[in-house]
Structures are given as structure tokens and as C-alpha cells.
């Protein structure tokens, strides 16, 4: 188990290295010069040339790439071309905002989605099953920007229950500690702000949760349904176990591996920043941070930002792989 | 010399009185507490600032914030681009137009408590002039840096504590921005918010009325309007024209119209076929129904354009008669040009909403339908915005939609910037070059008699009209919306304004 983990961790290095290479070339292949974008439409040719040189963008690509790798080896993620700030520091609040949103959205998606799937399988072909699966289909197909605007219209404008956009009440701003505002407001003992932050996160997290929720519901239903026909389930029922225990203990546990895989992939995806949700809800997350960086051709931010996201993605998949062993002891991690 | 004078005064406007200083963190925003006075206004916009040091930027979203932190020796009139006193209470110009003497306001303090005086002005101009392209690579306004050929300012000196003298040769970043303006900087979180609070020692008594201003970024136009309706923000920028009725029909909201100083156009790259043929360009000028576009996509908040600059700018030639929308004539013209059966071409439409063109894709589809009627088959294309501008500047787009919002209300800033041969590779995306036009535009830059200067620009517009490097489409009135309790908000044609006179009722 330990050696498996170490091996997997080492295998991350070529993956991430390959990642840097791909990102490095893709962003340089897209037209557009960072100097031009930073200086704006009104800049002169001379100014653009001078800035290009100052940013080191006129050097050969391999020199640029090796300089970048050298910095990475020193754990230096570089500085933003646009803001001149250290990326490792600058990206932090945006990552935190995305983490918080992802966490809440996945919590909702798992609680609702998995349970809906289980109940649908339990009472398959019942009206609940049909309605839940229809809703899941709708959930997968709904354009998120439309859903977001409809949520705002319903819950903010018509009902006046929840705020439309942002993470906090800007007139009563949160003083950040970890940048996870749900946590920060509690640490500071500001219940008024905690409630504000909860109110702000509800709409975007529901919008963000719809797709994973729908996928999980459908996935859970089909895997649980499959397991329900297995012999050991029949045995469990035959020995008179309560249906609830049969379903939630025996069936779910055996059906959980594919569900866990989907959860891992979805968390990985959401951590990359949900650009549409973040745009509609004015959520200052890592998706918009990177999107802005692409618009500004801020090469170091794009490179390092994508690298960080890729890192989290592979780490979460590693954790998921390790969790398989806890769920199913038959799975052994061998060489 | 008028251009010299005008541009010079404009530069002074652009250049703010900055002092590097440390923001004090002692009085962190306590906006939750005392709400006895003006309240904090929340302004929502689509994009963030690129910098808060106005000396290093040429971009509008930056000035929108810095205009509240910094002040200039001079400022624009409240709703126009006339030059008004600000930190300079009066000024004299020598008869040769080379020496400018400014009398400064007394008793003005910077946010960190330092006295504003002539030395501070000299320091700031020296900071810029002694800079180089590495430090302030963005600046071309003063001609060039000190000592270089082309530098406009020869010397800036303090005559006494309250007098500064500028001598001309021919007719920028602190961690926390500290200025003399009505509001002082508190916090900036990129792509999210910028927080400013009232400067208590502001030199104009009774101003500002607000306790603070918060600039929030909400990228989506509809979501921004929702935030206004939900009462989370007080003023929003970039209201979709099609949403105007939603705001005007709501008694708790008001519309704020920004005076128009822009042009949206369809450009032809005149170096590519078939647009190297003037007759083709003229034919296409006859084939677009501008009034229909305005009705459909601007909710009437625009006027059809016939010139490359808006009528609000001095020197506008109203005598130019626009090509009449006439498909038969257009078809005949196209036949005369040698294309009786039309041709096939790509039409590039912007991927983003701009004040002069909120819905470029849809406008492109209407143009596509218009052109179809005269046999010109168009494929509408688009690409990501930075790439779009880059391709346009390189001349890779042969027919494209674009536009321009004026920086300073001067004709030069439209005609020379957008259509002179000097600007090819820059903002002359049509790569249009006409020597006669060039001579006129250069002459106008140094003409000191306003009437003669206006005449020159009028001639220029006749030439441009005849050569037709563009189809000028519209001059739009950008719309903003605000809560009904917002008082005294006057939108400025340049796109940014100070909030010192604004209050919340």
C-alpha cells in the first residue's frame, strides 16, 4: 500500500511535466501577444516591442521553457505578467473560493444524487423512479447559465430570499484568514457574516451541483439495480434483514466503486473552476482567474494555474484509487 | 498649436498627482458600523481594472477607479470635454504657446496627510519624464521621454510653493495608490472588487457625499442587472439596450445615459481583394439598413453613422450625405465594379459586447442577410477577443466589425488614430492609406485656429466618405442603470467619472 502510493506519486512527475509542455505550446500557438494585450488597443509598435523584450518573450521557445522548468524546480510558480504579483500568492484566494464552492456543490450533489439513485433503484419503475430519472435527464441537459439566471430571477428578484451574485455582502466584508469564508466567519465568530456567506453560496452551488447530481443519480441507480439482483442480496433479504439495511449497507457498499469514481472525476472537474457558474454569479474563483489570464495572454499564470489544477485532479484520482481498497478489501495494491 | 494645446491639456488630465506612500491599515473598512452619513455606493461593471496606477495604463476600466482616487491639474467639464480647473485654479499660456504657468489650489492634502504643492507636481512629471519604456512602456501621450526627439515637455519647474511652470519643446507604481482625490484606496481583489472610502480631508468642502465606493466585477450583463434589481448593487454599467424597458418600467430603478462618443463600423481591409476596389466598398455601403439595426439591437439608443466620428465632436461634417440604403443601386454599383454576380467572403464579428455594439453576432447576421440580396454571400466568423484584435491589426481579417470610443473628445483621436496611414499596424485595421488625407490630418494637428482646424477635419471626412474604407454603422448611447435612490450621477462621454457629487438618498 505504502509502496504503491509512493510509486503513484512518482508517476505524477512525468504526467505533470507532460502537462507543462502541452500547456506551454498551446498557449504560444494561439495568436496574440501579451505585450499588445497588456498595453491595449492604443499602444504604439515601439512600446509593444519594448515590453515584449522586457517580458523575455522574444527569447527562443526552448530557453523560455527551460527557464520556466528551472523556476518550477525551485517551487517558483512565476509572476503574473499583468499584475506583477507572485502567482503562488495571487492564485490562493481564487483557489479557496473554488474549493469552497466545489465542496458545497459536491456535498449537495452527493447527498441528493446518490440517495435519489438508491431510492430509484429500490423502488424501480415506481413513479419516484420515473420522476427522478426524468429530472436527472433535465439536469444534465440544462444550460447552466440559463439555470443560473432563472435561480436569480426566482429566489432573488421575485422572492427576495437570496442575493444574486458574489461571495459576501460587500458592505459588510469578511476579513479573510483562510479565504474559505464559511470557515473564516466562524473563526472570527461573526454569525451575521456567516449567514451572509451561506446565503451567497446557495444559488451558485445548486447551479453547479445539477450536473454532478444528475450523473450521480443515474449512475447510482444503474449500479445499485445491478447489485440488487445478486445472490448475496437475495440471501440478505431471505434472512429477514430490513430492506433499508439491505439497500444502504449491502447493496450500496458493493455498488459504490463506480459511484466513487464518478465523484472523484466530478470533484476534479469542478476544482478546475466552473467558468459559467462563476461568470453568472460573479464568483471570484479560479476558473475566471484563468479565463482572464487567457484573455490577457498572461502566459505564466496560465501555465502555473493549469499545472496546479492538473495537480489537484491527479491527486484526487489517486485518493479515489486508494479509497477503493477501504471500500472493497479484495482490492490489493501490488506492484 | 491647438492640437498641441489640446493634447497637452489632455495629458495633464491623464497624468495624476501621485505620491508613493503606504496605505494605513489601521482604519480598516468599518462600513458595517456607522451608517449615519452618505452610505457606500456599490458600482457593478463587466471587467476589472488592469492597474491602479493611472500613469501606466491606457485602459478605461482603470481610469474609472483612479478618477476617484487621484486628481489632475485640470479636468473635463461635467458632461463634455471642455477643459476646467481642478488642482490648478488658474493658468496662463505664453504668447508663443510654449510656456504654461499653473496656479495651484492651496490647502490640498494627499490621503497620507502630505501637503499638495508645486514640488509634488514637479515630482510627478519628473517621475514620468525620467522614466523609460521599461518603467512606463505604455505612454506615448507626451511624445517621448525626456531629452528624446519628440518629447513635448522640455521642463517642469516649481516657481513657488503654489506655482508650476511647464516649458514645451514644440508647439507612474506605488503599492497603494495615494492621491488627493475625493476617495482613498482601501483594497483591491482582482476580478472581484475594489474598495474606496471617503477622504475626510478632501479639499472641496462638503464633498464627497458618499462614505465610500465599491467597484464590483459581475461579468454577465443579465446577472449584473439581476444584482441591481436584487438591491445588492446601486449602479450598473453595460445595460443591454434590450433590457431598457425592464429598467424604465420599474419605479425603483432609473436609466443613466452616457453621452455618445463612439462609432461602431464594418471595416474592409483595402489591401485585400475585392476590397481594394473602391466601387465594391461603396456598393456595400448602400446595402446595409442601419435604421433596422438600430431598431432591432439598440432599442433605438443609437443614431446611424455616416462619418467615422460622432456628431458630438467638433469638426463633424454634417454636410456629408450618407450612402442611401438602396439594394438596386448597390447591385448596379457592384456590377460596375466587375462583380455582377457578387462574391463570397467571410465577415468577422466581435465575440464580446462593446458599448458601440452590444450584440455583434446578431448585427452580423442582419448584414449577412442584407448582403445576400445583392449576391454577396457571407460566412459569419468569430474568434476569441485578443486573437481577433491581433488578427485585425495584422490585416488578417478582410471584412470585420469593430468600433472605437473616443479618449478625449478630439477629432484627431478618431480620424488620425483610426484611418491615417501612420496608424496601419495600429488601429487602422482597414490598412487604408490616402496621402491627401494624411496631409490634411497632419496639418490639422498643428492648426491653432479652431475654425480652420474644423474645416480640415470636414474635408477629411469627405475624402473618407468617398473612399469608403468602412461602413460606419452607428453612434450608440451606452446605457447604465441605477437604483432610484442614487442622486447626482452624471455619466461622462469619456466613460469614466468621479463620484464626488453622487449621493444615496
Interface residues (C-beta under 8 A of the other chain):
Chain A: X30 X31 X32 X33 X35 X36 X37 X38 X39 X40 X41 X42 X43 X44 X45 X46 X47 X50 X51 X54 X82 X83 X90 X93 X94 X145 X148 X149 X152 X153 X156 X157 X160 X163 X164 X165 X166 X167 X169 X170 X171 X172 X173 X175 X279 X280 X281 X282 X284 X288 X289 X292 X294 X295 X296 X297
Chain B: X28 X29 X31 X32 X40 X42 X44 X48 X50 X57 X58 X59 X133 X134 X137 X138 X139 X140 X189 X190 X191 X192 X193 X195 X214 X216 X217 X218 X219 X220 X222 X223 X224 X226 X227 X229 X230 X232 X384 X385 X386 X387 X389 X390 X391 X393 X407 X417 X425 X426 X427
